[in-house]
Amino acid sequence: MVLSAERSPSTVCTSNVKYGMDLTNDDLEKINKLLVKQTNISDEDLCFCGSGNTYKICCAQNPNYWLTTDYLNKLIGFAKNKNFYISGTMPTTFLIQLESFFGDRFDICATPGCSNKCIYSHIFGKALLKKYFGSNTCKWYAINDHGIKELISAGIKNEIGYKTFCSTCDNDIFKLIDDTEHDASNLKNQLLHVFRVLAYQHQFNRAHLAFAHQVIFAKPSIETAREKYTGIKPESVDISAHLKVFKEGYIRYKITHNELEKLWRFINTKQESSEYLTALRIVKSKDVFFAQGIENPKYDLLGKKIDFLDHAAIMYAVFPFDEKNAQIIVATSSKEYMTFLGQFKIINEYVLKKFINNVLEKKNSPRGAFVGVSKKPYQKVLR
């Protein structure tokens, strides 16, 4: 998908923005150089703006700047309320305000080669969710503006979906695993769950990386507004924390894109499982819950440090086996995790639960990646 800009770089201007300033080609080039240094991006890498194109044919040629006057004003208003300190963490309430605007820029189906518009696909099949939640609502954990995880109600129809697949792909690809009685020990079913995990993670990270990219591009306008309100010179604006989170998001985006393409080729060619390693465990759980995500553990399940040669990832999906047990699928294409998966299959349940609980409690998971019904939000989900 080619991400179109609101204006071409040669005419990018925010002169209509209250307290804003013009963004010249020199401004864009300076910011681009900063992002290139931060991400160590190469010409053949995916562009850091989240467009899905390589850097050499994207922001290296024409930086993608698409913040409209209205949304730039909102960003400046947010910065003003935070005393013009823009860190890497944006309040959930503010992100929600901008989510539909940025989400519409990335509503092309995640299936490689498909260019249809997305629908709100479910993170897990709706039939499976309804089977265990028994209604049109459930509960999930969300991080509030104070960084605290809290349990809130959510509608199954819309609130735990995301613009991931088009209607055709969503219906056709996942027929097998949308059967509430499907066998999760079957390799094909496991890989379909993993493909759904990767697609959701990719769509979410791409859109939010693009948002972070635009916050950094808006720096000159934020600096101008800060100087007007506080008298502090523009150089004092601190975006170091935001740049750190931006780099982490960019690496995550690269991982999901590469894995999504690789797994889709694997599924389509119906090869034997030589490239993907999977493992399944069934563990006791007092609550019915669903979770999924992508993780880069630095230590194996025995506490030994993993020395990475490259960016690598473990994909996981957790969903009910029955009312008292959860099944956990873990998959990877990285040989660096072979020992980890071997441990996963045989490690005692206490150690496994501790690891899964720590993964689920992290605050950097995409919104909606964890869905639960526990009435005790501060207890471990696996206990």
N, C-alpha and C positions, 0 to 999 in steps of 0.2 A: 504494500500500500504506500502510495506517495503522499506524504503529509504536505498539504498546501499551506502557504503562509497567508496571513491577512493582507500583507503588503510585501512587495519585493524588497530585498535588503537595501537597495539603492534609494528607496523612498520611505523606509521605515521611519516613522515619526510619531511622537506622542505629544505633539505641541498642543493638542486639544485637551490633554489630561491636566486636571488641576494640579498644580505643583509638580508637573512632570517636566521632561526635557526631551530634546531630540536624541534619537539613537542613530549615530552616524555609522558609516562603514568601518571607521577606525574603532568605534566602541564595540561593534560586533566582532571584529577581528581580535581585539584585545581579550574579550570574554572567551572567544573560541580557543585562543592559545592557552588560557587559564584552564579550560576544561580538558584540552588535549593533554596538558601536563598532569592534571589530576587523575585522569583515567588511563593514561599511557595508550591511547587509542591508535590503531594503525589504519591505513587507508582501506584495508579489506574488512575491518571490524564493523559490526553494526554501529550505526551512528548513535551518539549519546542523547539525541533528542527524542529517541523512541520511535522513529518513523518506520523502522524495519528495513531501511536501505543502508548500504554501506556508507561509511563516512566520506569516502572520496567522491561519491556522486550526490552527497546530501549537504551537510553543513560545511564541508570543506569548500563547496562551491557557493552555496547560498544559505546562510544560517536561517534556520526556521524560527521565525518570530511571529507569533500569531495572537498574542494577548491584545484584546480589543481595549478601547478606552474604558469601557464599563468595568471589565475585569481587572485592568491595571489599577483603576481607582480603588477597587475592593482590596487589592493586594497592598496598596499604599495605606488604606484605612486600617488594615490588619497590622501593618508594620507600626503605624502610629500608636495603636493601642498597646503594642508590645515595646514601647519606647524605642522603636526602630531597631530592635535587636531581632534579626531573622536567623533563627537557629535551624538545625536540621529537622526538628520536630514541629509539625504544624498541628494545631488543635483539630480534633475530629470534626467539630462543628464547622470550622472554616473549610476543611477539605470537602465536606459534604456539599457546601454551597457551590463549590467549583467543580464538583465531580461530574455533573451532567454536561457541563461545557467541555471539559477535557475528554470525558468518556465518548462524546459524539465524534471526536477526532479519531477514535480507535475502535470503531464498531464494525470492523471487517472480521469475518469468521476466522477463528484461530487455526482451522484445519489448513495445513500447507497446500497451496494451489487453489483454494476456494476464495472467491472474492465477493460472496454474498454478504448482505447485512446481517448483523447479529440480532438474536433475540436474547432475553434474559434466561440463560441456561442455568440449570440447577447444579450446584456444586456436587451434589449427589442426586441420583434419580428421585423424582418427586414421589413415585410409588413407594420406594424404600423409606423415605422420610415419613410419609403418611402412615405406613405400616407401624412404625415404632412411636411416633408422636401422637397418632390417633386423632388429629384435628388439622386445621389449616394454620395453626400457630405452633411454635416451639420456643425454645430459649437458646440464646447464644451468648458467649462472652465477648464483650467489646471493651476497648480501652477508652476511658473518658478523657476529657481535656486535662485532667490532673495526673494522667499516667496510671490510673488505677483500673484494674480489670473488674468489670461488674457484669452481672447477669441481667439481660434485658429480653423482653419479648420480641419475637420476630415472626413475620408472616411467611409461610412456606412458599406462597405463590410468587412473591416479588423480592422480599427482603434478603433471602439467602441465595438469590440468583445473581448472575453477573453477565455482562455482554461478552460471551465467550464463543458460542457457535451460532451458525445460522440454523433455521428450523429444520432443514433437510439433514444436515450433519448431526444435529443434536438427536434427531429421531432415529436415523439409520445406523450411525456408528455404535451407539450404546444400547441397542436392543437387548443384547445378551445380558448385560449387567443391570439393566433396568428391570429385569425380572426379579421380583423380591425373593425368589427361591434359588437364584443363581449360585453356582459353586465357585467360591472365591479361591479354591485350591487349583483351579484350572488356569494354566499359564496365560492363555489368551484373555481370560477375564481379568487376571491380575494386570496385564499390560494395558487393557482398556481403562481400568481404574487409574493407572499411572498416567495415561495419555490425557485423561480428563483433568487430573491434578496439574500436569504441566501446562495445559492450555489455559486454565484459570489463572495460575500463577503468572504465566507469561503476559496475558492480557492486562492483569492488574498492575504488574510491575512496569510494563511498557507505558501505560497511561500515567502512572505516578512518577516515573522517571521523567517523562515529558513535562509534567507539572514542575518538578524540581528544576529542570532545565530552564523553564520560563521564569521561575523566581530569580535565578541567577542572571538571566538576561535582563530582568527588570531592575537590576542593581542601580544603574545610573538614575532612574526615576525615583527610586527609593532614597538614594543619597541626596538628591535635590530637595525632596520633601523633608527629609530629616534636617537639612541645613536651614530650611525656611522656618521650621517649627522650633528647633533647639539652638540654632546658631553654631552647631558643631560641624566642622568641616567634613566633606564627603569621605575622606580617607579613613574616618573612624568607624565606618560601617563594618561590622564583623560578619563574614559569611563562611568562616573557616569550618564551623560545625556543620553547616549545610553542605559544604563541599565534601566533607568526609562521608556524610550519609549519601550524597549523590554518587560518589565513587562506589560505595557498597551496593547501591541500587543498580548501577550500571553493570557491575560484575554479575549480579543476580540475573539481570535481563539477558546478558550474553549466555549464561548457563541455560536458562529456560528456552531461549530461542534455538540453541544448538541441539539440546536434548529433544525438543519437540519435533524438529526436522528429522532427526535420527530415528526416533521411535516411530514416526509416521511411515518412513521408508520401510522399517522393519515389519510393521503390521501389514503393510500393503504387499510385501513380497512373500509373506508367510514363511519366513525362514525359521530354522531351528534356533532355539535360544542360545546363541553363542556370544552375542554382544551384550544382552541384558541379563543381569543377575537379579533374581527375585527371591524373597523369603516370606513366609506366612506364619504368624503365630496367633493362637487363640488364648486370651487371658481373661481371668475373672474380672468383672466390673460391677459395682453396685449401681451404676447409672448407665442409662442408654445414651450414647453420644456418638457424634460423627466428627471427624477431623481429617484434614489433609494439608499437605504442604511440601516444601522443599527445604532441605536442611544441609548444612555443611559442618558436621561435627568435627571438632579439632582433636578429639580423643576417642579411642575405641571404647567398647563396653567394659573393658577391664581397666580403663584409666590410662592406657598408654597413648602418648601423643602420636597423631598421624602426621607424617611428613609429606606434604603435598608437593607434587611436581607441577601440577596444574590446578586450575579451578575445577573442583569436583563437587558432586551433589548426590544426596540420598533423597529419593522421592518416597513419600509415605501416604497411605490412606487408612483411616481407622473407621470402622462401621460395625454395627451389631452383628453378632453371630446368632444370639437369641437375647432374651431379656436380662440374662445374668452374665453374658460373656461378650467380649469385643474381639473382632479379628483385625489384625494389623498386617498390612501389606507393605513391604519395603522393597525398593528396586533401585538399581544403579547400573550405569554403563561404564563406571570408572573402576579400573583394576585396583586402584588405591583403597577401595572399600571391600575387597574380597575377604579379608580377615574379619572386618566388621560384620558382614553378612553371615559368615560362618558362626560368629559369636551369637548373633541375633537368633539363630535357629536353636541353639542349645543352652543359652545362658539362663540362669534361674529366674523365675518370674519376678522376684523382688527387684533385682537389678534392672530388668527390662522395663518394669513399670516406672522405676525412678527415672530412667532415661526418657521415656515417653512423656512423663509429667513435666520434666524440665523443658522439653521441646515445646509442649503445648502452652507453657506458662510464659514463653518469650513474648515480648511486646511488639516485636517487629513483624509478626505474621500479618498477611493481608487481612483486611476487615472481612469477617464472615468465614474465615478458614476453619474456625472451630464452632461447632453447634452442639449445645448440651441442654439437658433438662434438670440438672442438679439444682436442689433448693439451697445448697450450701456452697456459694460461689468461691469461698476461699479454701475449700478442701481440695485435695488431689483428686483428679478425675478417675485415676486408676488406683484403687486402694483395697 
